[in-house]
């Protein structure tokens, strides 16, 4: 059984493209691009955005208009995801839905993460389309997955997501860090 917590991030269509100066990841790690300085660990190589300016310009030209969710659309997306999660056998901790991306921290157990996230994106997309959102495509194709192996990493990820309120994201909390009792590695 998969006992890890996972921080999952996905973005709206056209808002986090290859070559982005904030840093980027390629699908399933086919090409490793080190993180920007603010996210790098001590002595880890860092991302140099100038090396990817051409890639970013091409990506912007080819992607079309970026999708940004208005506050009413963020509310619809969050509501759809939270409602759908009532029927999914996983253990959610926190989610933040912003105008350009979503962060979700959960324990997935035996569920396949990418497939589960695809389901959540589809629920939000249906809700947004039913509300009259004219964009055919709402979300980028993929998601970024990062495991959180102990209570400290869980708390850091939880607090990171919670701080997205400061960026006008909507945050829904199921479980606070202090409520974790099964973490064997936090002793």
N, C-alpha and C positions, 0 to 999 in steps of 0.2 A: 504494500500500500504506500502511496505517496504521502508522506507525513509533513512535507514542507509547506510553508506559506509561500505564495507567489505574488509578486507585484507585477501586474499586467498593465501595459500602457498601449493605447491606440489613439490615433488621431483622425481628425476629419480629413476628407479628401483634399489633397493639394496643399496641406499646411505644414507638412514635415517631409521635405523632399531630399533625395540624395544630394549631398554637397551642402546641406544647410549649415550656415556658420555657427549654429548652436551645437553642432555635432549631429551625427546620424549613424544608423546601423543598417547594414544590408540584411536582406531577408535570410533568416536562419543562419546568420553568421558566415555567409559565403565569402565575405570580405570583412576582415576586422578593421574597424576604424576606431582608434583609441578615443576615449572621452575628452570633452573640452576640459580645460584646466580646472574649472570650478567643480567638476565631478570626478577628477582623477584622484586615485589613491597616491600616497606618498611614493615617490620614485617611479611612478607609472608614466609611460610615454603619453603625450597629450596630442590632441587633435589640432591640426594647423589648417584653419579654414581657407587660407589663401591657396592651398594646394588643390582645393576642390571648387573654386569659384566658377570655372567653366562648366563643370558637371551640374552645379546648382542652376546656372543660367539656362542650360539645356533642359533640365528637369522642369523649371518654371514654364518655359515655352511650351513644352510637350504636355503638361498636366491640365491646362485649362484653368478655369476659375476655381480658386480655393473656396471651401465651404467653411463658413463661420456660423456657429449656432447662436441665435439671439437668446436672451434670457427665457422667453416663453418656450423656445425649442429645447433649451437645456432642461427645463422643467419636464417637458414631455418625454425626452429621452431618459432622464433619471427615473421618472415614474414607470415607464415601460420596462426598464432594466430591473428595478426593484420588484415589480410585480412578477416578471418572468422568473426571477430568482426564487420565488416561493415554490416553484415547481422543479427546481434543479437541486439535486442532492449534493450540495457543497456547503462549506462553512465560510460565509462572507464576513469580513471585518469592517471595511470602509470602502466607499467609492466617492470620487469627485468627478463631476461632469462639468467641464469648462467649455468655452466657446470653440476651442480648437482641438481639445484632447480629453481623454478619460484616463484616470488612474483607478485601479481596482486591486484590492488586497484580499486574497481569499486562500483557503485551504481547499484544494480541488479533489483530494482523495483519489479515486480511481478514474475520474473523468479526464478525458483528453482536453487539455487547456485550449488549444486553438479552435477546436470544434465548439467548445462551450462558449468561448468569446464570440465566435461567429453567430451562434444562436442569440446571444445578447445584443449584438449589433443589429441582427435582423429584426428583433423585437422593437428596438428603438427606431429603426428605419421605417417599419410599418406604421408605427405611431406618428412619426413625423410626416410621412406621406399622406396619411389619413387627415392630418391637420392642415393639409394644403401646401406643404413645403414642396416647391417646384423642382428642387434638385433631385435628379435621378440617383445620383451617387452621393451618399452622406459620408461614409467612412473610407479610410485607406484600406487596402486589402489585408494587411497583416497587423500583428501586434508584437510588442516587445515583452518578453517574459524574463523575470529575474527572480531566482529563488531567494528566500529568506530563511536561513537555516537555524536561527536561534532567536530567543526573545529580544535581545538587543537589536538585531537586524529588523525584526518585526516592528518594534517600537519606533525605530528610525523611519521606516517606510510609512507606518501609520501617521506619524507626526508630519512627514513630508506631504502626504495626501491631505491631511487636515488643514495645513497651511494654504492650500489652494483656495480657501474661502477668501483670503486676502487678494486673490486675483479674480474675484467675482465668480468663482466656480461654485456649484451646488454640491454640498457634501452630505452623504447619508452614512450614518454609523450604525453597525449592528453590534460590534464588539470592541470594547476598549482594551488597550494593552494590558492593564492590570488584571483583566479577567482571564488571561491565559494561565492555565494551571498545569498543562501537560507538557510544558517545555522542559525537556531533560537536560538541556545544555546551558541553562542560565544560572546554575549553582555557583 
